Amino acid sequence: MAFKQNHLLLIISLVFLTSCGSKNDKKTAEVIVKDSVQLYQPNWESIKKHYKDPAWFNNQKFGIFIHWGAYSVPAYGSEWYPRRMYMDTATFSAQLNPQKTGPNDTYVHHKKTWGDQKTFGYKDFIPMFKGEKFNAAEWIDLFKKSGARYVVPVADHHDGFAMYKSNTTRWNAFDMGPKRDVLGELFKEGRSKGLIMGASSHYAFNWSFYNKKDHFDTTDPEYADLYSPKGKDLTEPVSEEFKQKWWDRTVDLIDNYQPDILWFDFYLDIPDFKDMRPKIAAYYYNKGIEWGKEVVLQDKNFDHDAFPEGTVIYDLERGKLPGIRKLPWQTDTSIGKNSWSHVSNWQSKTANQLIDDLVDIVSKNGNLLLNVGPKSDGTIPDEQKDILLEIGDWLSINGAAIYDTKYWKVFGEGPTEVNNGHHSEGNNKEFTGQDIRFTQKDGKLYAIMMAWPENNKVSIKSIKKSEDLVTKVTMLGSDAEITWTHNDDGLNVQMPPKKPCNHAFVLEITLQ
């Protein structure tokens, strides 16, 4: 990761100043150095002028997301348990499901299983959240074997419980629950193993996350620093006090952990936070200069005016894009179909589905951030482990077609269309052997078949002889000689007699 040229010249000049002259001169120069790194001013004009998406991020392609918190103790529904356990009326439940006519099922479950929400609230799960089997080295080792290049643990979720040693809230994993700096341990271990480490903040939505009624513990002022200081009015705008609290908490996270990636969830994009968005972007980018590295800021950006294009890396939740986006982007999704955090009825996607997702996303210039949901004791369920290891096995054979690649002139071809936008993945169909995706690197074109083609033959129509002259065709993971012909109808390939792997299959094509 390199500084931009003007950054480097500035630092060289200031080093020269500090190496010459008196002690007082050096002190003055140190102040200048400190002030000079404020290249980014807290407005979009300044940020647009200086910001460029870091090339290193686009090369990594595959990362791991981690949703682990006190919500894994009840292990019911999803990581939104702390919100839904207080949804006792159709009015409040309708915010999530307009067809709902009564209390949320999580509300009913909690009351039946744990007791009344006035006497047993979400706060009471925190002492039960011990993470007694959490082992950062084991997690990182698994992520390395999966082929992931970066890791983004959730640092602050909507629930208000910080998964790190916080200087701004007592509700944190170092002082309560596991009584360990979970984020810090993962950062230390991950960086020692060469992984890029990031953190996510979902804390903005804490303002409106909990329902406030007198028959809940959420209105008890003793717990306002967990349940937010918002009153009972659902429409109450975000207070200046809470925005300052959000700022202090986020800056504390940035300063003490120096994340390479900082990922923001929704709600930060609402008008109430308008003044905070360029302010935090400028602060974080200036910190990157101070640390000597290019950092990545990500936002789901439901409102595309919230973070203007070209100021952050766009993230898409549980969805994909229909075609190539020339600016880097990312899909975040979970191994779980029905939850991000561990739940007792967790429903996993298959390794094949996730590998196909990775291939499709990379062919369109994106990255995949894949979530795991550990149990409350700190173990990652075997079902999730097996899927990660299966992805890792596939990447060990076919990684050349994924890592450090660029998009081609078309992302792919085939009959299966991909649904577009946030939360659209559930509508996608399985890919076929005629669905092909392209990437390129170092003079090689990679044609990735999403399934083994029928009759062991494939015709790739996008590679026409009049446009691209093929000189060699091989299959990654196979020593078999590939038989092929090339004309203006496309590249026609006879598959080798044996499959080299269990999922998507990669032809490496040399073009003249």
C-alpha positions as CSV (number, residue, x, y, z in Angstrom):
1,M,0.0,0.0,0.0
2,A,1.6,3.2,-1.1
3,F,1.0,6.9,-0.3
4,K,-0.1,9.1,-3.1
5,Q,2.9,11.0,-4.5
6,N,1.9,14.3,-2.8
7,H,1.6,12.6,0.6
8,L,5.1,11.1,0.2
9,L,6.7,14.4,-0.8
10,L,5.1,16.1,2.1
11,I,6.4,13.5,4.6
12,I,9.9,13.6,3.0
13,S,10.0,17.4,3.4
14,L,8.9,17.3,7.0
15,V,11.4,14.6,7.8
16,F,14.1,16.9,6.4
17,L,12.8,19.7,8.6
18,T,13.0,17.5,11.7
19,S,16.5,16.4,10.9
20,C,17.9,19.9,10.7
21,G,17.9,22.8,13.1
22,S,17.5,23.1,16.8
23,K,15.3,21.1,19.3
24,N,12.7,23.8,19.1
25,D,12.7,23.6,15.4
26,K,12.0,19.9,15.7
27,K,9.1,20.4,18.0
28,T,7.6,22.9,15.5
29,A,8.1,20.4,12.7
30,E,6.4,17.7,14.7
31,V,3.4,19.9,15.1
32,I,3.4,20.6,11.4
33,V,3.6,16.9,10.6
34,K,0.6,16.3,12.9
35,D,-1.4,19.1,11.3
36,S,-0.3,18.3,7.7
37,V,-1.8,14.9,7.6
38,Q,-5.3,16.5,7.7
39,L,-5.4,16.2,3.9
40,Y,-9.1,15.4,3.9
41,Q,-11.4,18.1,5.1
42,P,-14.9,17.1,6.5
43,N,-16.7,17.8,3.3
44,W,-17.4,15.8,0.1
45,E,-15.6,18.2,-2.2
46,S,-12.3,17.6,-0.3
47,I,-12.9,13.9,-0.1
48,K,-13.7,13.5,-3.8
49,K,-10.6,15.5,-4.7
50,H,-8.2,13.3,-2.8
51,Y,-9.8,9.9,-2.5
52,K,-9.1,7.0,-4.7
53,D,-10.3,3.4,-4.0
54,P,-7.3,1.4,-2.7
55,A,-6.2,-1.1,-5.4
56,W,-5.2,-3.6,-2.7
57,F,-8.8,-4.1,-1.6
58,N,-10.0,-5.1,-5.1
59,N,-7.3,-7.7,-5.3
60,Q,-8.3,-9.7,-2.2
61,K,-11.7,-10.9,-3.5
62,F,-12.7,-12.9,-0.5
63,G,-13.2,-12.0,3.2
64,I,-14.9,-13.3,6.3
65,F,-17.5,-11.4,8.3
66,I,-18.3,-12.4,11.9
67,H,-21.5,-11.8,13.8
68,W,-20.9,-12.8,17.4
69,G,-22.5,-11.2,20.4
70,A,-24.8,-11.7,23.4
71,Y,-27.6,-12.3,20.9
72,S,-26.0,-15.8,20.4
73,V,-27.1,-16.8,23.9
74,P,-30.9,-17.1,23.1
75,A,-29.9,-18.3,19.7
76,Y,-33.4,-17.7,18.4
77,G,-34.6,-16.0,15.2
78,S,-31.5,-13.9,14.3
79,E,-29.1,-11.3,15.6
80,W,-32.1,-9.0,15.8
81,Y,-33.4,-10.9,18.8
82,P,-32.7,-7.9,21.1
83,R,-35.1,-5.8,19.0
84,R,-37.8,-8.3,18.3
85,M,-38.0,-9.5,21.9
86,Y,-39.6,-6.1,22.7
87,M,-42.0,-6.1,19.8
88,D,-45.3,-6.6,21.6
89,T,-47.7,-4.9,19.3
90,A,-48.6,-5.0,15.7
91,T,-47.7,-1.3,15.3
92,F,-44.0,-1.9,16.2
93,S,-43.8,-5.3,14.5
94,A,-45.1,-3.8,11.3
95,Q,-41.8,-1.9,10.9
96,L,-40.4,-5.3,9.9
97,N,-43.4,-7.1,8.6
98,P,-46.4,-5.0,7.4
99,Q,-48.6,-8.1,7.3
100,K,-48.0,-8.8,11.0
101,T,-51.2,-8.5,13.1
102,G,-49.9,-9.3,16.6
103,P,-46.7,-9.5,18.7
104,N,-43.5,-10.7,17.1
105,D,-42.8,-14.4,17.6
106,T,-39.5,-13.6,19.3
107,Y,-41.5,-11.5,21.9
108,V,-43.7,-14.5,22.6
109,H,-40.7,-16.9,22.7
110,H,-38.8,-14.7,25.1
111,K,-41.7,-14.3,27.5
112,K,-42.3,-18.0,27.5
113,T,-38.6,-19.1,27.7
114,W,-36.9,-16.4,29.8
115,G,-39.7,-14.5,31.5
116,D,-41.2,-11.0,31.5
117,Q,-39.2,-8.4,29.6
118,K,-39.4,-6.0,32.5
119,T,-37.6,-8.5,34.8
120,F,-35.5,-10.3,32.3
121,G,-34.3,-8.0,29.5
122,Y,-31.6,-8.2,26.9
123,K,-29.1,-6.9,29.4
124,D,-29.5,-10.2,31.4
125,F,-28.1,-12.2,28.5
126,I,-24.8,-10.4,28.8
127,P,-23.6,-12.2,32.0
128,M,-24.5,-15.5,30.2
129,F,-22.4,-14.6,27.2
130,K,-19.1,-16.1,28.4
131,G,-17.4,-17.2,25.2
132,E,-15.5,-19.7,27.3
133,K,-14.2,-21.7,24.3
134,F,-13.3,-18.7,22.1
135,N,-9.8,-19.1,20.6
136,A,-8.7,-16.4,18.2
137,A,-5.9,-18.6,16.8
138,E,-8.4,-21.4,15.9
139,W,-10.7,-18.9,14.2
140,I,-8.0,-17.3,12.2
141,D,-6.5,-20.7,11.2
142,L,-9.9,-21.7,9.8
143,F,-10.3,-18.4,7.9
144,K,-6.9,-18.9,6.4
145,K,-7.8,-22.4,5.3
146,S,-11.0,-21.1,3.7
147,G,-8.9,-18.9,1.4
148,A,-10.1,-15.6,2.9
149,R,-7.7,-12.7,2.6
150,Y,-9.4,-10.3,5.0
151,V,-11.5,-10.6,8.2
152,V,-14.2,-8.1,9.4
153,P,-15.5,-8.9,12.9
154,V,-18.6,-7.0,14.1
155,A,-17.2,-4.5,16.6
156,D,-20.5,-2.7,17.5
157,H,-23.9,-4.2,16.6
158,H,-27.3,-2.5,17.0
159,D,-27.6,-4.0,20.5
160,G,-25.1,-1.5,21.9
161,F,-22.7,-4.2,23.3
162,A,-19.1,-3.5,22.1
163,M,-17.0,-6.6,21.2
164,Y,-13.8,-4.9,22.2
165,K,-12.1,-3.0,25.0
166,S,-14.1,0.2,24.9
167,N,-13.1,3.5,26.4
168,T,-16.5,5.0,25.9
169,T,-19.0,2.4,27.2
170,R,-19.2,0.0,30.1
171,W,-21.1,-2.4,28.0
172,N,-18.2,-4.1,26.3
173,A,-16.8,-7.6,26.1
174,F,-13.6,-6.8,28.0
175,D,-15.5,-5.6,31.1
176,M,-18.6,-7.9,30.8
177,G,-19.6,-11.2,29.4
178,P,-16.4,-12.9,28.0
179,K,-14.2,-10.3,29.7
180,R,-11.8,-10.4,26.8
181,D,-10.9,-8.0,24.1
182,V,-12.4,-10.2,21.3
183,L,-11.6,-7.7,18.5
184,G,-8.1,-7.1,19.8
185,E,-7.3,-10.8,20.0
186,L,-8.6,-11.4,16.5
187,F,-6.6,-8.4,15.1
188,K,-3.4,-9.5,16.7
189,E,-3.7,-13.1,15.6
190,G,-5.0,-12.2,12.1
191,R,-2.3,-9.7,11.4
192,S,0.4,-12.1,12.6
193,K,-0.9,-14.6,10.0
194,G,-0.9,-12.0,7.2
195,L,-4.6,-11.3,7.0
196,I,-6.0,-7.8,6.5
197,M,-8.2,-6.9,9.5
198,G,-11.3,-4.7,9.5
199,A,-14.1,-3.9,11.8
200,S,-17.8,-3.2,11.3
201,S,-20.0,-0.6,13.2
202,H,-23.8,-1.0,13.2
203,Y,-24.1,1.3,16.2
204,A,-26.0,4.2,14.5
205,F,-29.2,2.1,14.6
206,N,-28.9,1.6,18.4
207,W,-30.8,4.9,18.6
208,S,-34.0,3.3,17.3
209,F,-33.3,-0.4,17.9
210,Y,-35.2,-0.9,21.2
211,N,-38.9,-0.4,21.8
212,K,-39.4,1.8,24.8
213,K,-42.4,1.1,27.0
214,D,-42.9,1.2,30.8
215,H,-43.5,-2.5,31.0
216,F,-40.1,-3.2,29.5
217,D,-36.7,-2.7,31.1
218,T,-35.7,-0.5,28.1
219,T,-37.1,2.6,29.8
220,D,-35.0,2.1,33.0
221,P,-32.6,5.1,33.0
222,E,-29.9,2.8,34.6
223,Y,-29.6,1.0,31.2
224,A,-30.0,4.0,28.9
225,D,-26.3,3.6,27.9
226,L,-27.2,0.2,26.5
227,Y,-30.7,0.7,25.2
228,S,-30.0,4.3,24.0
229,P,-31.3,7.5,25.5
230,K,-34.2,7.7,23.0
231,G,-37.7,8.1,24.6
232,K,-40.9,6.3,23.8
233,D,-41.7,8.3,20.7
234,L,-40.9,6.2,17.6
235,T,-40.4,9.3,15.5
236,E,-38.0,11.1,17.8
237,P,-35.1,12.4,15.8
238,V,-31.5,11.4,16.7
239,S,-30.3,13.7,19.4
240,E,-27.0,15.6,19.3
241,E,-26.0,13.8,22.5
242,F,-26.4,10.4,20.8
243,K,-24.6,11.6,17.6
244,Q,-21.7,12.7,19.8
245,K,-21.8,9.3,21.6
246,W,-21.7,7.6,18.2
247,W,-18.7,9.8,17.1
248,D,-16.7,9.1,20.3
249,R,-17.4,5.4,20.1
250,T,-16.4,5.2,16.5
251,V,-13.2,7.3,16.9
252,D,-12.2,5.1,19.9
253,L,-12.6,2.1,17.6
254,I,-10.5,3.7,14.9
255,D,-7.8,5.1,17.1
256,N,-7.2,2.0,19.2
257,Y,-7.4,-0.8,16.5
258,Q,-6.3,1.0,13.3
259,P,-8.6,-1.1,11.1
260,D,-7.6,-1.6,7.5
261,I,-11.3,-1.7,6.7
262,L,-14.1,0.1,8.4
263,W,-17.6,-1.1,7.4
264,F,-20.8,0.8,8.3
265,D,-24.3,-0.6,8.4
266,F,-27.5,1.2,7.5
267,Y,-29.1,4.1,9.5
268,L,-25.9,6.1,9.2
269,D,-27.4,7.1,5.8
270,I,-30.5,8.8,7.3
271,P,-30.7,12.7,7.2
272,D,-30.1,12.9,11.0
273,F,-26.5,11.8,10.5
274,K,-25.8,14.0,7.4
275,D,-23.1,16.1,9.2
276,M,-21.4,13.0,10.6
277,R,-20.7,11.2,7.4
278,P,-18.1,13.4,5.7
279,K,-16.7,14.1,9.2
280,I,-16.0,10.4,9.9
281,A,-14.8,9.7,6.4
282,A,-12.2,12.5,6.6
283,Y,-11.1,11.5,10.0
284,Y,-10.6,7.9,9.0
285,Y,-8.8,8.7,5.8
286,N,-6.5,11.1,7.5
287,K,-5.7,8.5,10.1
288,G,-4.8,6.1,7.3
289,I,-2.2,8.7,6.1
290,E,-0.9,9.0,9.7
291,W,-0.6,5.2,9.9
292,G,1.1,5.0,6.6
293,K,-1.5,2.8,4.8
294,E,-4.4,3.1,2.5
295,V,-7.7,2.3,4.4
296,V,-11.1,1.2,3.1
297,L,-14.4,2.7,4.2
298,Q,-17.5,0.8,3.3
299,D,-21.2,1.6,3.5
300,K,-24.3,-0.1,2.2
301,N,-25.4,3.3,1.0
302,F,-29.1,2.7,0.5
303,D,-29.4,6.4,-0.2
304,H,-26.7,7.0,-2.8
305,D,-26.4,10.6,-1.8
306,A,-25.4,9.6,1.7
307,F,-21.9,8.7,0.7
308,P,-21.3,10.0,-2.9
309,E,-19.9,7.6,-5.4
310,G,-16.2,7.7,-5.4
311,T,-15.9,8.5,-1.7
312,V,-16.3,5.0,-0.2
313,I,-16.5,1.4,-1.5
314,Y,-20.0,0.3,-2.1
315,D,-21.4,-2.7,-0.3
316,L,-24.5,-4.7,-1.2
317,E,-26.3,-6.8,1.4
318,R,-27.4,-10.3,0.4
319,G,-27.5,-9.3,-3.3
320,K,-25.4,-8.9,-6.4
321,L,-25.1,-6.6,-9.4
322,P,-26.4,-7.5,-12.8
323,G,-23.1,-6.5,-14.6
324,I,-19.7,-5.1,-14.3
325,R,-19.1,-2.1,-12.0
326,K,-15.8,-0.5,-12.9
327,L,-15.4,0.9,-9.3
328,P,-14.7,-1.8,-6.7
329,W,-17.7,-3.1,-4.7
330,Q,-18.6,-5.9,-2.3
331,T,-21.4,-8.2,-1.5
332,D,-21.8,-9.1,2.1
333,T,-23.9,-12.3,2.8
334,S,-24.1,-15.1,5.3
335,I,-23.5,-18.8,5.2
336,G,-26.9,-18.9,6.9
337,K,-30.0,-18.3,4.8
338,N,-32.0,-17.2,7.8
339,S,-29.5,-15.5,10.1
340,W,-26.2,-13.8,10.5
341,S,-25.7,-14.9,14.1
342,H,-25.9,-18.5,15.4
343,V,-29.4,-19.7,15.9
344,S,-30.7,-23.1,16.9
345,N,-32.5,-23.6,13.5
346,W,-29.6,-22.3,11.4
347,Q,-30.1,-23.1,7.7
348,S,-26.9,-23.2,5.7
349,K,-26.3,-22.5,2.0
350,T,-24.2,-25.0,0.2
351,A,-20.5,-24.6,-0.6
352,N,-21.5,-24.8,-4.3
353,Q,-23.9,-21.9,-4.0
354,L,-21.3,-19.8,-2.2
355,I,-18.5,-20.6,-4.7
356,D,-20.8,-19.7,-7.5
357,D,-21.6,-16.4,-5.7
358,L,-17.9,-15.7,-5.3
359,V,-17.2,-16.3,-9.0
360,D,-20.2,-14.3,-10.2
361,I,-19.2,-11.3,-8.0
362,V,-15.5,-11.4,-8.9
363,S,-16.4,-11.5,-12.6
364,K,-18.2,-8.1,-12.1
365,N,-15.2,-6.5,-10.2
366,G,-16.5,-7.2,-6.7
367,N,-15.5,-8.9,-3.5
368,L,-17.4,-11.4,-1.4
369,L,-17.6,-10.9,2.4
370,L,-19.0,-14.1,3.8
371,N,-20.4,-14.2,7.3
372,V,-20.0,-16.9,10.0
373,G,-22.1,-17.1,13.2
374,P,-20.2,-18.6,16.1
375,K,-22.1,-20.1,19.1
376,S,-22.2,-18.2,22.4
377,D,-19.4,-20.4,23.8
378,G,-17.0,-19.2,21.1
379,T,-17.0,-22.2,18.8
380,I,-17.8,-22.1,15.1
381,P,-20.3,-24.9,14.3
382,D,-19.0,-27.8,12.3
383,E,-21.5,-27.3,9.5
384,Q,-20.0,-23.8,8.9
385,K,-16.5,-25.0,9.3
386,D,-17.0,-27.7,6.7
387,I,-18.4,-25.2,4.2
388,L,-15.4,-22.8,4.7
389,L,-12.9,-25.7,4.3
390,E,-14.7,-26.8,1.1
391,I,-14.4,-23.2,-0.3
392,G,-10.7,-23.3,0.7
393,D,-10.2,-26.6,-1.1
394,W,-11.7,-25.1,-4.3
395,L,-9.6,-21.9,-4.1
396,S,-6.4,-24.0,-3.6
397,I,-7.0,-25.4,-7.1
398,N,-8.7,-22.4,-8.8
399,G,-7.5,-19.4,-6.9
400,A,-5.5,-18.2,-9.9
401,A,-8.8,-17.3,-11.5
402,I,-10.0,-15.3,-8.5
403,Y,-7.2,-13.5,-6.6
404,D,-5.6,-10.4,-8.1
405,T,-7.7,-10.7,-11.2
406,K,-9.5,-8.0,-13.2
407,Y,-12.8,-8.1,-15.0
408,W,-12.9,-8.9,-18.8
409,K,-14.8,-7.1,-21.5
410,V,-17.9,-9.0,-20.5
411,F,-18.6,-10.6,-17.2
412,G,-20.0,-13.8,-18.6
413,E,-22.6,-15.5,-20.6
414,G,-25.4,-18.1,-20.1
415,P,-29.1,-18.5,-19.6
416,T,-29.4,-17.8,-15.9
417,E,-30.1,-14.2,-14.9
418,V,-29.0,-12.8,-11.5
419,N,-31.4,-10.7,-9.5
420,N,-30.2,-7.2,-8.6
421,G,-30.1,-5.2,-5.4
422,H,-30.1,-5.6,-1.6
423,H,-31.7,-8.8,-0.2
424,S,-32.3,-10.2,-3.7
425,E,-30.3,-13.4,-3.3
426,G,-33.3,-15.6,-2.3
427,N,-34.8,-15.1,-5.8
428,N,-31.7,-16.4,-7.7
429,K,-31.7,-19.8,-9.5
430,E,-28.9,-22.4,-9.6
431,F,-26.4,-21.8,-12.3
432,T,-25.9,-24.4,-15.1
433,G,-23.0,-25.7,-17.2
434,Q,-23.8,-23.1,-19.8
435,D,-23.4,-20.3,-17.3
436,I,-19.8,-19.0,-17.7
437,R,-18.0,-16.2,-16.0
438,F,-14.7,-14.5,-17.0
439,T,-11.8,-13.0,-15.2
440,Q,-8.3,-12.1,-16.4
441,K,-4.7,-11.8,-15.1
442,D,-1.2,-11.8,-16.5
443,G,-2.2,-12.4,-20.1
444,K,-4.5,-15.3,-19.2
445,L,-8.3,-15.3,-19.6
446,Y,-10.2,-17.5,-17.2
447,A,-13.5,-19.0,-18.3
448,I,-15.3,-20.4,-15.2
449,M,-18.1,-22.8,-15.8
450,M,-20.6,-22.8,-12.9
451,A,-21.4,-26.5,-13.4
452,W,-20.0,-29.3,-15.5
453,P,-21.4,-29.0,-19.0
454,E,-23.8,-31.5,-20.5
455,N,-22.1,-34.1,-22.8
456,N,-18.7,-32.9,-21.5
457,K,-18.7,-30.1,-24.1
458,V,-18.9,-26.4,-23.9
459,S,-19.2,-23.7,-26.5
460,I,-18.0,-20.2,-25.2
461,K,-19.6,-17.7,-27.6
462,S,-18.0,-14.6,-26.1
463,I,-14.5,-15.8,-27.3
464,K,-14.7,-15.2,-31.1
465,K,-11.7,-15.9,-33.3
466,S,-12.2,-12.6,-35.1
467,E,-11.8,-10.7,-31.8
468,D,-9.5,-12.9,-29.6
469,L,-7.1,-15.5,-31.0
470,V,-6.7,-18.4,-28.7
471,T,-3.3,-20.2,-28.6
472,K,-3.7,-22.5,-25.6
473,V,-6.4,-24.0,-23.4
474,T,-5.9,-25.9,-20.1
475,M,-8.0,-26.7,-17.1
476,L,-6.9,-25.6,-13.6
477,G,-6.3,-28.7,-11.4
478,S,-6.1,-31.1,-14.4
479,D,-3.1,-32.5,-16.3
480,A,-5.2,-33.8,-19.1
481,E,-4.7,-32.3,-22.6
482,I,-7.7,-30.2,-23.6
483,T,-9.2,-30.6,-27.1
484,W,-10.6,-27.4,-28.6
485,T,-11.5,-25.6,-31.8
486,H,-11.9,-21.9,-32.3
487,N,-13.9,-20.0,-34.9
488,D,-16.2,-17.0,-35.1
489,D,-19.0,-18.9,-33.4
490,G,-16.8,-19.1,-30.3
491,L,-14.4,-21.4,-28.5
492,N,-15.5,-25.1,-28.4
493,V,-14.0,-27.2,-25.7
494,Q,-14.0,-30.9,-25.0
495,M,-13.9,-31.4,-21.2
496,P,-11.2,-33.7,-19.7
497,P,-12.4,-37.2,-18.7
498,K,-12.1,-36.4,-14.9
499,K,-13.4,-33.5,-12.9
500,P,-10.5,-31.7,-11.1
501,C,-12.8,-30.5,-8.3
502,N,-16.4,-30.6,-7.0
503,H,-17.7,-27.2,-8.0
504,A,-17.1,-24.5,-10.6
505,F,-14.5,-25.5,-13.3
506,V,-11.9,-23.2,-14.7
507,L,-10.5,-23.1,-18.2
508,E,-7.2,-21.1,-18.4
509,I,-7.0,-19.6,-21.9
510,T,-4.0,-18.0,-23.5
511,L,-4.8,-15.3,-26.0
512,Q,-2.4,-13.9,-28.6
